[in-house]
Amino acid sequence: MNKLVVMMTVFLIAAGCNGVNPSPPAEEFTTNTNANNNDEQQTTDEQLVDFREDAQEVNDTLSVIEAESLVHDYLNLEAGSDTIVMFDSRLENGDYLISVFDLLEENKGTAQHKKEGLYTVNPDTGEIKKYKK
């Protein structure tokens, strides 16, 4: 029995030492950036910061809430008015379609409303137009 235990131990040690070296310690990844026409090396953290700054510059489009607010101001609506300005959908060209309607009364839990119109808002420029089908 002891010979079996010794043989198994030797076998396991030999199998575990199969000549594979552990991987070298991980080094911080760097890359050469030529975007600024210089030969400086950037670390991963620096690249992440640059990426986030670029994304903020690219993402200067209006949100749906900002578009609704623009239409509200465009129509000179007072705060607390019964006129509702609400996002409807996004058009194929990327513009927001904003629905405007007046809340007339509540009838048995359902709101009655009168549609005033539809407006488009370009999320890149903020341009507002009356929607025409």
N, C-alpha and C positions, 0 to 999 in steps of 0.2 A: 504494500500500500504506500509506504514511504517513497519507494522508487517511482511509483506512478505520480505522486505529488511533485517530486523533484523534476521528473521528465516534463510534466505539464507546465511547471514554472519556467523551465529552460525554454520550452517551446514558445510560451507566451512572450518571454523576453526577447527571443530571437525574432519572433514575428513582429513585435513592436519596434525593433531596431532594424528596419528594412532599408536604411540608408537615406531616408527622406529627411532633408534638413528643414528645420522650421523656417517659415517665411521671414524674411528680414523685416525689421521694424518699418512700419508705414511712415513714409516721408510726406510732408505737406505737398500737395499737388500744386504745381505752378505751370503757367503757360505763358508763351510770348504773345503779347498783344501788340498788334500793329495799328490798331484803330487810332491811336494818338500819334502815329508816326514816330514812336520811340522804341527803344529796345529794352524797356524795363520789364521785369517779371512781376506778375500779379499773383497773389495768393488766392485761394478759393474764396476766402472771406471778402477780399477786395473785388473779385469778380461778381459776387453776389450783390454787393452794394451797388456796383455799376449797373447790374441788370435791373435792380429795383428802381434806380434813378431813371434809367431809360424807359422802363415800363410806366413810370409816373408821367414822363413827358409824352409818351404815346397815348396814354389814357386820359386825354383832355376832353372826352365826350361827356355830354350831359346825362345824368341819371334820369330815370322815369319821373322821380319826384321833382327834380329840378325842372323838367319839361312841363309838368303839371303847374308848377309855380309860375313859370314864364307865361303860360296861357292865362292863368288867373290874373296876373298883372296886366297882360295884353288887353284883356277884356275890362280892365278897371273894376274888378269885383271887390266889394268890401268884405272884410273878415266877418264871419258869422252870417253871410248871406245864405239864402236857400238855394243858390246855384252851386251845383256839384261839378267839379272839374276832375275827370278821372281817366287814367290810361286805359285805352281800349285794346290796342294791338301794335305790332311792329309791321310796317309795310315792307314790301320786297326790296325797295330802295334803301331800307334801313331807317327811314323816318319813323318817329313815334306818332301814332294816331291817338289823339286825345278827344274824348267825348265830353260834351258840356250839356248839362240839363238842369232844369229847375225841379226841385222837390215840391210837390203840390200839397200832398197830405198823406197821412198814414191811414190805411183802410184795412182793418182786420189783420194787422201784422205785416201787411205788404205795403211798400211805399209806391205811391202813384207819382209819376214824373212826366214832364214834358220835355222832349229833346229840343235843345237849342241849336246844336250844330256839332260838327266835327272839325278838328283842326289838326294840322300836321306840324311837327316840330323836328327840324333837322338837328340831331344830337351833336353834330360837329360844329355847326355855326350858330345854333339857337334860333334860326329863322323860322317864323311862324306863318303859316298860310291857312286860309279856309280850305277845307278838304273838298275836292271835286272828284267824283268818280269817273 
